[in-house]
Amino acid sequence: MRFLTDRKRAIGTGSARDGTAHHWQHLVSSILLQALIPLFVITFALGLGGSYEDVLVYFAKPLPLIITVLTLIVGMVHLMREVHEAIEDYVHGPAEKLLIIATQGFTYTIIAVGLIALAKIAL
């Protein structure tokens, strides 16, 4: 061990080798959300004010449904990545892995429930 240089001691303890991909994922999801959130707000606002049946008919149309589905998926995945970053920064040890698994499970559950609800509306 004493014959190792500083560089050799540092190999394997630095970058996780996925920082660039993680950054690009955040960047792409952020750009998508900048377009989707205003579209979702406008779509949601246009659906308000009617009776229950009118709202169901409105959200069964393809465009509002697609905008809502995309906003749900992209928004929840973006949130999951942000929470994942916070957990990596502030929690260590076994609790870190458990929290990451729990947040991923929670996120995918929310996405699945939302998609099932939107499928029921559309069909």
BELFENUR-V188530 format. One record per run of one state. SS is the DSSP state (helix for helix, strand for strand, loop for the rest). FROM is the first residue (numbers start at 0). LEN is the number of residues. Records with the same first field share a line. If there is no record, write none. Layout:
BEGIN
SS->FROM-LEN, FROM-LEN
END
This chain:
BEGIN
loop->0-5, 10-8, 47-4, 59-2, 90-3, 122-1
helix->5-5, 18-29, 51-8, 61-29, 93-29
END
